[in-house]
Amino acid sequence: MNTKSNEEVFSLLGHKPSLFVLFFTEMWERFSYYGMRALLVLFLTTSLTDGGWAWSNEDALSLYGIYTGLVYLTPIIGGVIADKLLGYQKAVALGALIMTLGHASMALETPMFLYIGLGCLIIGNGLFKPNVTSIVSGLYDKHQEKKDGAFTIFYMGVNAGAFLGIMLCGYIGENFSWSLGFGLAGVFMLLGMLQFWFGRTIFEGIGLSPKEDTHQKDLEAEEKKPHDANVEVKETHVPAKVQADRYIVVGVLAFFTIFFWAAFEQAGGSMTIFAKNYTNRLLEGDAATTFKIVDAIITLVPLVVITIVIYKLFVQTFKKITLSNIILGFSFLIIWGIVLWKVTREFSADSTEVPASWFGILNSLFIITLAPLISKIWESKYNPSAAVKFGVGLILLGGGFAFLAFGANSIPQGAETAAVSMVWLILAYLLHTLGELFLSPVGLSYVSKLVPAKLIGLMFGIWYLAIFIGNTAAGQLGGLIDKITAEYSLTTFFLIFTIVPAVAGFLLILVNPLLKKLMHGVR
């Protein structure tokens, strides 16, 4: 009987249909975030004659680092507001609305509205980010064995949104109008908010305000009962010493996460500048034709896959959340229209210049392709411990920068432009993606396993504090690209991001036995 019940609960690709409502909610939020992020540095550093603001690389990357850092700092406050006052569902909806206003503000392209827009995005993200994750966690609190896989699939939603946002907002922003690129991000943020709000009835009561949330009360009552699965103690309460040890593990993993994001977030900063100024992006003849075919395939195939998932979600939930599904379907009709127009337009041109923002979609594409495989590994007997996952992720990240360092070796000291092969960026993004899959989605899963349910929103916020530090550092370090290139070389700049993450990864693997002991049976 339990087996039948589980089959009914996990009826969509082995998971709950409600997970996929959150998948698409997160997808639209990441569409808006990464779509805008793909344009920000390019817009600020582009010459006045080409519609940009002609900022220096250092100033643009400094603002980029402050912005991308603060969007991970405000979730600490957003988590507390949701835990104590609004509940996760209302916090997510309010955050999405504020972010919609932020994107609309940025589309006006004036200094005042740029800063107002960034401020709205920072505040809105603080309400949205930790709390949509907390709802996912709540859906699987009684199915811990499926949590790693659920978070990895949820992470595919993150990257599906990033893929579409970078591709479409970047293409429109670089080729037509920065305002249209920024504005498109806001349109889909609004649609994502509506899709979430009208689909919230299938969240099993998870994420309501504290007065209404019976799920949270049930969990707290459950924590007071004795447990025996994978737990070393049999008392009615989890001993304070055990919980203190688990907090130490969260702290250690969060510390090493800083090194990861300080390097990984070069994607929207120094790696974008490398793509813009140092990479051969002008293609003609057979090379242009080949790129157009490949670009069309990697654009259309993921979109077809996502559309199939939408169809399956409709089959499962259309009668329960009709309006939410209609909004979701309408959103994808718009996406399909823009994508088909883009592909047709590109094939009609004789040559092509690959947009600098295009390389950003590689990370999302590789995640959409590789995440299902990694998810299956986490659910198998080969699932490694947390520290090993994090350590391997850091080493892979450093390996990606090693490709960039090697590719930049032919660029003379102090050069401001060059035309090296695109292959180095492609290989770098491949290794960075593998590193991300080993670290980022499972990091959220481990936090949810290692802390009490009543503190989950706050602890997700603290986890994002580590990401804030890493992102802020990324902007400051990335801003040194011109100085280091002038005094040493571009290869030296990328070697910094090769060595530091790799060393951090090996150190984390070395302390793995201690961390496993401190986790007290949590896998």
Secondary structure per residue as TSV (DSSP state, phi and psi in degrees):
chain	resnum	aa	ss	phi	psi
A	1	M	-	360.0	-41.7
A	2	N	H	-62.6	-37.1
A	3	T	H	-62.5	-44.3
A	4	K	H	-61.6	-42.0
A	5	S	H	-60.7	-43.5
A	6	N	H	-65.0	-36.8
A	7	E	H	-62.5	-37.5
A	8	E	H	-71.2	-38.6
A	9	V	H	-67.7	-46.0
A	10	F	T	-100.1	63.2
A	11	S	-	-97.6	-2.5
A	12	L	B	-121.5	103.3
A	13	L	T	54.0	36.7
A	14	G	T	80.3	9.0
A	15	H	B	-137.4	174.5
A	16	K	-	-72.7	138.9
A	17	P	H	-56.4	-33.3
A	18	S	H	-62.3	-28.9
A	19	L	H	-60.0	-36.2
A	20	F	H	-80.5	-24.1
A	21	V	H	-62.8	-43.2
A	22	L	H	-70.0	-34.0
A	23	F	H	-54.2	-49.3
A	24	F	H	-75.2	-31.9
A	25	T	H	-61.1	-48.4
A	26	E	H	-65.6	-34.1
A	27	M	H	-61.5	-45.1
A	28	W	H	-69.4	-35.4
A	29	E	H	-65.8	-41.7
A	30	R	H	-71.4	-30.8
A	31	F	H	-55.1	-49.2
A	32	S	H	-68.6	-42.2
A	33	Y	H	-65.6	-52.6
A	34	Y	H	-74.4	-29.5
A	35	G	H	-62.0	-45.0
A	36	M	H	-68.8	-42.8
A	37	R	H	-61.5	-35.7
A	38	A	H	-62.9	-28.7
A	39	L	H	-94.3	-25.3
A	40	L	H	-57.1	-57.4
A	41	V	H	-65.9	-40.9
A	42	L	H	-61.6	-45.2
A	43	F	H	-61.4	-45.5
A	44	L	H	-67.9	-33.6
A	45	T	H	-94.9	-10.4
A	46	T	S	-70.6	147.1
A	47	S	-	-63.1	158.3
A	48	L	G	-61.8	-36.0
A	49	T	G	-65.9	-24.8
A	50	D	G	-98.9	13.7
A	51	G	T	92.3	-1.3
A	52	G	S	-88.8	-167.9
A	53	W	-	-110.9	-0.1
A	54	A	-	57.7	37.0
A	55	W	-	-73.4	158.6
A	56	S	-	-72.8	157.8
A	57	N	H	-57.6	-41.6
A	58	E	H	-62.5	-45.6
A	59	D	H	-67.2	-42.3
A	60	A	H	-64.1	-43.6
A	61	L	H	-71.4	-29.4
A	62	S	H	-64.6	-46.5
A	63	L	H	-64.4	-40.4
A	64	Y	H	-58.3	-45.2
A	65	G	H	-66.0	-40.7
A	66	I	H	-63.2	-45.3
A	67	Y	H	-63.8	-53.2
A	68	T	H	-67.1	-24.6
A	69	G	H	-72.6	-47.8
A	70	L	H	-66.2	-28.7
A	71	V	T	-66.6	-15.0
A	72	Y	T	-104.0	-4.7
A	73	L	T	-88.7	-43.3
A	74	T	T	-63.2	-21.7
A	75	P	H	-60.2	-21.8
A	76	I	H	-61.7	-45.7
A	77	I	H	-71.5	-41.6
A	78	G	H	-61.5	-36.5
A	79	G	H	-65.1	-40.4
A	80	V	H	-67.7	-43.0
A	81	I	H	-59.1	-42.0
A	82	A	I	-69.1	-43.5
A	83	D	I	-62.8	-39.3
A	84	K	I	-98.5	-24.1
A	85	L	I	-130.1	-65.1
A	86	L	I	-84.1	-33.1
A	87	G	-	86.2	160.1
A	88	Y	H	-66.1	-40.0
A	89	Q	H	-64.9	-48.7
A	90	K	H	-67.5	-34.8
A	91	A	H	-64.0	-42.0
A	92	V	H	-62.7	-46.0
A	93	A	H	-65.2	-43.7
A	94	L	H	-64.9	-42.4
A	95	G	H	-60.7	-40.9
A	96	A	H	-64.7	-39.1
A	97	L	H	-64.1	-44.6
A	98	I	H	-64.0	-39.0
A	99	M	H	-66.8	-35.5
A	100	T	H	-58.9	-43.9
A	101	L	H	-64.2	-35.4
A	102	G	H	-63.6	-44.4
A	103	H	H	-64.5	-40.3
A	104	A	H	-61.9	-38.5
A	105	S	H	-65.1	-43.8
A	106	M	H	-64.4	-29.0
A	107	A	T	-65.3	-15.9
A	108	L	T	-78.0	-16.3
A	109	E	-	57.2	46.2
A	110	T	-	-123.7	153.8
A	111	P	H	-54.9	-44.7
A	112	M	H	-61.6	-47.5
A	113	F	H	-73.1	-24.4
A	114	L	H	-62.3	-47.9
A	115	Y	H	-70.6	-37.2
A	116	I	H	-61.7	-44.7
A	117	G	H	-61.2	-46.3
A	118	L	H	-62.0	-38.2
A	119	G	H	-62.6	-43.8
A	120	C	H	-62.8	-41.0
A	121	L	H	-63.4	-39.4
A	122	I	H	-66.0	-46.3
A	123	I	H	-67.5	-47.4
A	124	G	H	-61.5	-40.7
A	125	N	H	-62.7	-35.0
A	126	G	H	-61.0	-35.0
A	127	L	H	-79.7	-34.0
A	128	F	H	-80.1	-52.6
A	129	K	H	-60.0	-54.1
A	130	P	H	-71.6	-23.8
A	131	N	H	-88.3	-31.6
A	132	V	H	-67.2	-35.9
A	133	T	H	-65.4	-38.1
A	134	S	H	-65.3	-33.6
A	135	I	H	-66.0	-43.2
A	136	V	H	-57.6	-45.5
A	137	S	H	-59.9	-43.3
A	138	G	H	-63.2	-34.8
A	139	L	H	-62.9	-25.6
A	140	Y	T	-116.3	17.9
A	141	D	T	-61.9	-30.1
A	142	K	T	-99.1	8.9
A	143	H	-	-137.6	60.3
A	144	Q	G	-58.4	-31.4
A	145	E	G	-66.7	-19.4
A	146	K	G	-102.1	2.1
A	147	K	H	-68.6	-44.2
A	148	D	H	-58.9	-44.3
A	149	G	H	-65.7	-38.8
A	150	A	H	-63.9	-43.8
A	151	F	H	-67.7	-32.9
A	152	T	H	-68.7	-39.7
A	153	I	H	-67.1	-41.7
A	154	F	H	-58.3	-37.6
A	155	Y	H	-67.0	-25.8
A	156	M	H	-64.9	-34.9
A	157	G	H	-62.7	-41.4
A	158	V	H	-54.1	-47.5
A	159	N	H	-83.7	-24.9
A	160	A	H	-64.0	-41.5
A	161	G	H	-65.3	-43.4
A	162	A	H	-61.5	-42.3
A	163	F	H	-58.0	-52.7
A	164	L	H	-68.8	-39.5
A	165	G	H	-65.2	-47.5
A	166	I	H	-64.4	-43.4
A	167	M	H	-63.6	-49.4
A	168	L	H	-84.5	-49.1
A	169	C	H	-64.5	-40.8
A	170	G	H	-63.5	-44.5
A	171	Y	H	-63.5	-47.3
A	172	I	H	-69.1	-40.9
A	173	G	H	-64.6	-44.9
A	174	E	H	-74.9	-31.8
A	175	N	H	-98.0	-22.0
A	176	F	T	-127.9	-65.3
A	177	S	-	-155.2	127.9
A	178	W	H	-61.0	-39.0
A	179	S	H	-61.1	-43.0
A	180	L	H	-64.6	-38.1
A	181	G	H	-62.9	-47.4
A	182	F	H	-65.0	-39.7
A	183	G	H	-67.3	-37.8
A	184	L	H	-59.9	-36.7
A	185	A	H	-59.7	-39.7
A	186	G	H	-69.6	-35.4
A	187	V	H	-59.0	-46.0
A	188	F	H	-79.1	-21.3
A	189	M	H	-66.3	-41.3
A	190	L	H	-63.7	-45.8
A	191	L	H	-63.6	-37.3
A	192	G	H	-64.2	-39.0
A	193	M	H	-62.1	-45.0
A	194	L	H	-65.9	-41.5
A	195	Q	H	-60.9	-40.5
A	196	F	H	-66.1	-48.6
A	197	W	H	-63.3	-40.7
A	198	F	T	-83.6	-4.2
A	199	G	T	-106.7	1.3
A	200	R	G	-70.8	-12.3
A	201	T	G	-68.5	-14.5
A	202	I	G	-100.6	17.2
A	203	F	S	-88.2	14.4
A	204	E	T	60.1	30.2
A	205	G	T	77.0	6.4
A	206	I	T	-83.0	133.7
A	207	G	T	92.3	11.6
A	208	L	-	-73.8	173.2
A	209	S	-	-63.5	158.2
A	210	P	T	-53.3	-33.2
A	211	K	T	-71.0	-29.5
A	212	E	T	-96.1	-15.2
A	213	D	-	-81.1	89.4
A	214	T	H	-72.8	-28.1
A	215	H	H	-60.1	-43.8
A	216	Q	H	-65.0	-39.9
A	217	K	H	-64.9	-39.2
A	218	D	H	-62.6	-40.8
A	219	L	H	-64.4	-42.9
A	220	E	H	-64.2	-36.4
A	221	A	H	-68.1	-37.2
A	222	E	H	-65.3	-35.2
A	223	E	H	-66.2	-21.5
A	224	K	T	-84.4	-8.5
A	225	K	S	-89.0	153.9
A	226	P	-	-67.4	143.4
A	227	H	-	-126.1	153.0
A	228	D	-	-130.5	-11.0
A	229	A	T	-80.5	116.3
A	230	N	T	58.8	26.1
A	231	V	-	-124.4	136.0
A	232	E	S	-86.3	-8.0
A	233	V	-	-120.8	156.1
A	234	K	-	-120.2	8.8
A	235	E	S	-68.9	168.8
A	236	T	S	-76.4	-20.9
A	237	H	S	-118.6	146.3
A	238	V	-	-66.3	120.8
A	239	P	-	-56.9	144.8
A	240	A	H	-60.1	-35.6
A	241	K	H	-64.6	-42.0
A	242	V	H	-62.5	-45.5
A	243	Q	H	-66.7	-36.1
A	244	A	H	-62.9	-41.0
A	245	D	H	-62.1	-40.3
A	246	R	H	-67.5	-35.2
A	247	Y	H	-62.3	-35.9
A	248	I	H	-61.9	-42.4
A	249	V	H	-61.4	-45.0
A	250	V	H	-58.8	-42.3
A	251	G	H	-62.8	-42.9
A	252	V	H	-65.5	-46.1
A	253	L	H	-63.6	-39.0
A	254	A	H	-64.0	-39.4
A	255	F	H	-60.7	-46.5
A	256	F	H	-71.8	-23.7
A	257	T	H	-62.0	-31.6
A	258	I	H	-57.1	-45.6
A	259	F	H	-63.0	-37.1
A	260	F	H	-63.5	-51.8
A	261	W	H	-72.7	-29.2
A	262	A	H	-61.1	-31.9
A	263	A	H	-90.5	-45.4
A	264	F	H	-61.3	-38.4
A	265	E	G	-75.1	5.7
A	266	Q	G	-65.5	-14.1
A	267	A	G	-56.8	-43.5
A	268	G	G	-89.8	-1.3
A	269	G	T	-117.6	-98.1
A	270	S	H	-65.4	-31.3
A	271	M	H	-70.9	-31.9
A	272	T	H	-67.2	-40.1
A	273	I	H	-65.3	-39.1
A	274	F	H	-61.4	-41.5
A	275	A	H	-65.7	-40.4
A	276	K	H	-72.2	-45.0
A	277	N	H	-103.9	-22.2
A	278	Y	H	-121.1	1.8
A	279	T	B	-114.5	140.2
A	280	N	-	-76.5	105.5
A	281	R	-	-111.0	-3.6
A	282	L	E	-91.5	117.0
A	283	L	E	-118.5	142.0
A	284	E	-	-137.2	162.9
A	285	G	H	59.9	-134.9
A	286	D	H	-62.3	-35.9
A	287	A	H	-62.8	-42.0
A	288	A	H	-65.2	-42.7
A	289	T	H	-63.0	-44.7
A	290	T	H	-59.7	-45.1
A	291	F	H	-61.7	-42.6
A	292	K	H	-60.8	-41.1
A	293	I	H	-65.8	-47.7
A	294	V	H	-61.8	-44.2
A	295	D	H	-62.4	-40.3
A	296	A	H	-63.7	-41.5
A	297	I	H	-64.8	-49.3
A	298	I	H	-72.8	-14.3
A	299	T	H	-83.7	-46.0
A	300	L	H	-81.1	-38.7
A	301	V	H	-62.4	-50.4
A	302	P	H	-59.9	-35.1
A	303	L	H	-66.1	-37.3
A	304	V	H	-64.0	-43.7
A	305	V	H	-61.1	-46.1
A	306	I	H	-63.3	-38.2
A	307	T	H	-63.9	-37.0
A	308	I	H	-63.8	-41.8
A	309	V	H	-62.1	-41.1
A	310	I	H	-60.4	-43.6
A	311	Y	H	-60.0	-44.8
A	312	K	H	-62.7	-38.8
A	313	L	H	-64.6	-40.8
A	314	F	H	-59.4	-45.4
A	315	V	H	-58.3	-40.1
A	316	Q	H	-78.5	-34.1
A	317	T	H	-128.4	2.0
A	318	F	T	-59.2	-40.2
A	319	K	T	-71.0	-27.5
A	320	K	T	-81.9	-39.8
A	321	I	S	-133.4	62.7
A	322	T	H	-58.6	-51.3
A	323	L	H	-64.4	-38.8
A	324	S	H	-59.6	-44.1
A	325	N	H	-68.2	-35.6
A	326	I	H	-63.6	-44.5
A	327	I	H	-62.8	-42.2
A	328	L	H	-62.8	-44.3
A	329	G	H	-63.9	-41.2
A	330	F	H	-61.7	-40.9
A	331	S	H	-59.3	-42.1
A	332	F	H	-76.3	-24.6
A	333	L	H	-62.9	-40.4
A	334	I	H	-63.6	-45.1
A	335	I	H	-59.6	-47.1
A	336	W	H	-60.5	-39.7
A	337	G	H	-62.9	-45.0
A	338	I	H	-66.2	-42.4
A	339	V	H	-63.5	-46.6
A	340	L	H	-63.7	-38.6
A	341	W	H	-62.2	-43.8
A	342	K	H	-62.2	-47.5
A	343	V	H	-63.4	-44.8
A	344	T	H	-61.8	-43.1
A	345	R	H	-63.5	-41.6
A	346	E	H	-66.9	-38.6
A	347	F	H	-70.0	-20.1
A	348	S	T	-82.4	-11.1
A	349	A	S	-89.4	147.7
A	350	D	S	-75.4	-38.2
A	351	S	S	-129.4	172.5
A	352	T	E	-145.7	142.3
A	353	E	E	-110.3	114.8
A	354	V	-	-64.1	123.9
A	355	P	-	-59.9	142.7
A	356	A	G	-60.1	-31.4
A	357	S	G	-72.8	-17.4
A	358	W	G	-59.1	-36.3
A	359	F	G	-62.8	-24.4
A	360	G	H	-63.5	-24.4
A	361	I	H	-73.5	-17.3
A	362	L	H	-62.3	-40.4
A	363	N	H	-57.8	-47.9
A	364	S	H	-66.4	-40.5
A	365	L	H	-62.2	-45.5
A	366	F	H	-65.2	-35.3
A	367	I	H	-68.9	-44.4
A	368	I	H	-58.0	-35.9
A	369	T	H	-76.9	-41.2
A	370	L	H	-96.6	-22.1
A	371	A	H	-57.8	-41.4
A	372	P	H	-60.0	-39.3
A	373	L	H	-64.8	-46.1
A	374	I	H	-63.7	-38.5
A	375	S	H	-60.2	-40.6
A	376	K	H	-66.3	-36.8
A	377	I	H	-62.9	-41.7
A	378	W	H	-64.9	-24.9
A	379	E	T	-93.8	2.8
A	380	S	S	-103.1	-179.3
A	381	K	T	-71.6	-10.5
A	382	Y	T	-91.1	7.4
A	383	N	-	-63.2	113.6
A	384	P	-	-78.1	170.5
A	385	S	-	-74.6	169.5
A	386	A	H	-58.5	-47.7
A	387	A	H	-64.1	-37.5
A	388	V	H	-66.9	-43.1
A	389	K	H	-57.9	-48.8
A	390	F	H	-64.3	-42.8
A	391	G	H	-62.6	-45.5
A	392	V	H	-63.7	-39.1
A	393	G	H	-59.8	-42.0
A	394	L	H	-66.9	-39.6
A	395	I	H	-66.1	-42.3
A	396	L	H	-62.7	-39.0
A	397	L	H	-60.8	-46.9
A	398	G	H	-60.1	-37.0
A	399	G	H	-62.1	-35.7
A	400	G	H	-63.0	-41.7
A	401	F	H	-69.3	-25.5
A	402	A	H	-62.3	-37.6
A	403	F	H	-63.1	-42.2
A	404	L	H	-65.6	-40.4
A	405	A	H	-61.6	-41.6
A	406	F	H	-67.3	-43.6
A	407	G	H	-64.9	-31.6
A	408	A	G	-83.3	-1.9
A	409	N	G	-61.6	-26.7
A	410	S	G	-85.3	-5.6
A	411	I	S	-83.2	125.4
A	412	P	-	-62.7	153.2
A	413	Q	T	-57.7	131.1
A	414	G	T	81.0	-0.8
A	415	A	-	-64.0	138.8
A	416	E	S	-97.0	-17.5
A	417	T	-	-142.3	158.1
A	418	A	-	-164.6	-179.5
A	419	A	-	-144.1	63.1
A	420	V	B	-80.8	165.3
A	421	S	-	-64.2	145.8
A	422	M	T	-68.1	-16.4
A	423	V	H	-61.1	-30.3
A	424	W	H	-69.7	-38.4
A	425	L	H	-67.2	-39.4
A	426	I	H	-63.2	-45.3
A	427	L	H	-65.6	-38.6
A	428	A	H	-61.9	-46.1
A	429	Y	H	-64.7	-32.7
A	430	L	H	-63.0	-49.6
A	431	L	H	-68.7	-37.4
A	432	H	H	-61.4	-38.8
A	433	T	H	-65.4	-45.3
A	434	L	H	-59.6	-42.0
A	435	G	H	-62.5	-41.4
A	436	E	H	-62.7	-42.4
A	437	L	H	-64.5	-30.4
A	438	F	H	-75.7	-20.6
A	439	L	H	-118.3	-53.6
A	440	S	H	-67.9	-56.2
A	441	P	H	-66.1	-36.8
A	442	V	H	-74.3	-20.4
A	443	G	H	-61.0	-45.7
A	444	L	H	-61.7	-39.6
A	445	S	H	-63.6	-43.3
A	446	Y	H	-67.0	-36.8
A	447	V	H	-59.6	-43.8
A	448	S	H	-66.3	-26.0
A	449	K	H	-84.6	-29.1
A	450	L	H	-93.8	-10.1
A	451	V	S	-120.7	155.6
A	452	P	-	-64.0	149.7
A	453	A	G	-58.8	-34.9
A	454	K	G	-70.0	-14.6
A	455	L	G	-111.8	12.5
A	456	I	H	-64.1	-40.9
A	457	G	H	-63.9	-44.5
A	458	L	H	-63.6	-42.4
A	459	M	H	-69.8	-34.1
A	460	F	H	-62.5	-38.0
A	461	G	H	-62.5	-41.9
A	462	I	H	-66.7	-35.9
A	463	W	H	-59.7	-40.8
A	464	Y	H	-70.3	-19.7
A	465	L	H	-61.2	-41.3
A	466	A	H	-63.4	-39.9
A	467	I	H	-67.7	-35.2
A	468	F	H	-57.7	-47.1
A	469	I	H	-62.3	-44.1
A	470	G	H	-63.1	-43.8
A	471	N	H	-66.7	-41.4
A	472	T	H	-62.9	-42.9
A	473	A	H	-62.7	-36.1
A	474	A	H	-59.7	-42.7
A	475	G	H	-66.6	-42.1
A	476	Q	H	-68.2	-43.3
A	477	L	H	-68.6	-42.4
A	478	G	H	-61.5	-32.3
A	479	G	T	-65.3	-12.3
A	480	L	T	-85.0	1.7
A	481	I	H	-58.4	-43.0
A	482	D	H	-68.2	-42.5
A	483	K	H	-65.0	-47.2
A	484	I	H	-67.7	-39.0
A	485	T	H	-63.3	-38.7
A	486	A	H	-70.2	-40.8
A	487	E	H	-85.2	-30.6
A	488	Y	T	-126.3	-90.1
A	489	S	-	-171.0	164.2
A	490	L	H	-66.4	-32.4
A	491	T	H	-60.0	-42.1
A	492	T	H	-60.1	-41.9
A	493	F	H	-58.2	-47.7
A	494	F	H	-73.7	-25.5
A	495	L	H	-65.8	-29.9
A	496	I	H	-58.7	-43.2
A	497	F	H	-81.0	-6.9
A	498	T	H	-84.1	-48.6
A	499	I	H	-75.6	-48.5
A	500	V	H	-60.7	-51.1
A	501	P	H	-63.0	-38.8
A	502	A	H	-62.9	-44.1
A	503	V	H	-62.5	-43.7
A	504	A	H	-60.5	-39.5
A	505	G	H	-63.8	-44.4
A	506	F	H	-64.8	-37.9
A	507	L	H	-62.8	-41.1
A	508	L	H	-65.3	-39.7
A	509	I	H	-64.7	-35.5
A	510	L	H	-64.0	-34.4
A	511	V	T	-91.5	7.7
A	512	N	H	-54.0	-45.9
A	513	P	H	-57.9	-40.2
A	514	L	H	-66.1	-43.4
A	515	L	H	-66.1	-37.5
A	516	K	H	-60.2	-39.3
A	517	K	H	-65.9	-41.2
A	518	L	H	-71.0	-20.3
A	519	M	H	-77.6	-15.9
A	520	H	T	52.2	53.0
A	521	G	T	93.1	-11.3
A	522	V	-	-70.7	131.6
A	523	R	-	-112.1	360.0
